[in-house]
């Protein structure tokens, strides 16, 4: 992805991961249990799934890493680096080693 900046506002329009990393948009935290119980606003069930928004050139060129843009993935949030790009910080740069599963349709 290209990185474009507006010199007036210094706004970054895209983020491109470098090395063996991907950019993931984390799914929204759940406010309700599977049983239908509504949780208070201050309690959330942590979600560690998301969609791959962008992949680095190194990941794209590697035949050993089965990730591509728009894949739904399960990832370990401990190594995830939040990107201060959106108000609610749903974007994270994640090393490929921290992506533990890819959801595929049969």
DRENDOFI-571149 format. One record per residue (C-alpha): residue number from 1; residue in one letter; x, y, z. Coordinates in steps of 0.5 Angstrom, whole numbers. Layout:
# residues N
NODE|k|r|x|y|z
NODE|NUM|A|X|Y|Z $
...
***
This chain:
# residues 106
NODE|k|r|x|y|z
NODE|1|X|0|0|0 $
NODE|2|X|2|7|-1 $
NODE|3|X|3|12|4 $
NODE|4|X|0|19|3 $
NODE|5|X|1|25|7 $
NODE|6|X|-3|31|7 $
NODE|7|X|3|37|9 $
NODE|8|X|-3|41|12 $
NODE|9|X|-5|36|17 $
NODE|10|X|0|31|17 $
NODE|11|X|-5|26|16 $
NODE|12|X|-3|18|14 $
NODE|13|X|-8|15|10 $
NODE|14|X|-5|8|10 $
NODE|15|X|0|4|14 $
NODE|16|X|4|-1|11 $
NODE|17|X|7|-7|15 $
NODE|18|X|15|-8|15 $
NODE|19|X|18|-15|16 $
NODE|20|X|14|-21|17 $
NODE|21|X|8|-17|20 $
NODE|22|X|1|-16|18 $
NODE|23|X|-4|-10|20 $
NODE|24|X|-10|-13|23 $
NODE|25|X|-17|-9|24 $
NODE|26|X|-19|-13|31 $
NODE|27|X|-26|-15|31 $
NODE|28|X|-31|-11|36 $
NODE|29|X|-31|-13|43 $
NODE|30|X|-37|-17|45 $
NODE|31|X|-42|-14|50 $
NODE|32|X|-46|-20|50 $
NODE|33|X|-45|-27|52 $
NODE|34|X|-47|-33|48 $
NODE|35|X|-53|-34|52 $
NODE|36|X|-55|-27|51 $
NODE|37|X|-53|-24|58 $
NODE|38|X|-52|-17|57 $
NODE|39|X|-45|-14|60 $
NODE|40|X|-44|-8|63 $
NODE|41|X|-40|-3|59 $
NODE|42|X|-34|-3|64 $
NODE|43|X|-34|-11|63 $
NODE|44|X|-32|-14|56 $
NODE|45|X|-30|-21|53 $
NODE|46|X|-23|-20|50 $
NODE|47|X|-24|-21|43 $
NODE|48|X|-17|-24|39 $
NODE|49|X|-20|-24|32 $
NODE|50|X|-20|-20|26 $
NODE|51|X|-19|-18|19 $
NODE|52|X|-12|-18|15 $
NODE|53|X|-12|-10|12 $
NODE|54|X|-5|-10|10 $
NODE|55|X|1|-15|9 $
NODE|56|X|8|-13|8 $
NODE|57|X|12|-15|2 $
NODE|58|X|16|-20|5 $
NODE|59|X|9|-24|7 $
NODE|60|X|6|-23|1 $
NODE|61|X|12|-26|-3 $
NODE|62|X|13|-32|2 $
NODE|63|X|10|-38|0 $
NODE|64|X|11|-41|7 $
NODE|65|X|6|-36|10 $
NODE|66|X|-1|-37|8 $
NODE|67|X|-4|-30|10 $
NODE|68|X|-7|-25|5 $
NODE|69|X|-11|-19|5 $
NODE|70|X|-18|-20|8 $
NODE|71|X|-17|-26|12 $
NODE|72|X|-20|-27|18 $
NODE|73|X|-15|-29|23 $
NODE|74|X|-14|-31|31 $
NODE|75|X|-8|-27|34 $
NODE|76|X|-4|-27|40 $
NODE|77|X|-6|-20|43 $
NODE|78|X|0|-19|47 $
NODE|79|X|5|-18|42 $
NODE|80|X|0|-13|38 $
NODE|81|X|2|-6|37 $
NODE|82|X|-4|-1|37 $
NODE|83|X|-4|4|31 $
NODE|84|X|-6|11|33 $
NODE|85|X|-10|12|27 $
NODE|86|X|-17|11|29 $
NODE|87|X|-21|14|35 $
NODE|88|X|-22|7|38 $
NODE|89|X|-15|4|36 $
NODE|90|X|-18|-3|32 $
NODE|91|X|-12|-3|28 $
NODE|92|X|-6|-7|30 $
NODE|93|X|1|-9|27 $
NODE|94|X|2|-16|29 $
NODE|95|X|8|-21|27 $
NODE|96|X|6|-27|23 $
NODE|97|X|9|-31|29 $
NODE|98|X|3|-28|33 $
NODE|99|X|-2|-30|28 $
NODE|100|X|-4|-37|31 $
NODE|101|X|-10|-39|26 $
NODE|102|X|-14|-37|19 $
NODE|103|X|-21|-38|18 $
NODE|104|X|-22|-42|12 $
NODE|105|X|-29|-44|9 $
NODE|106|X|-29|-51|6 $
***
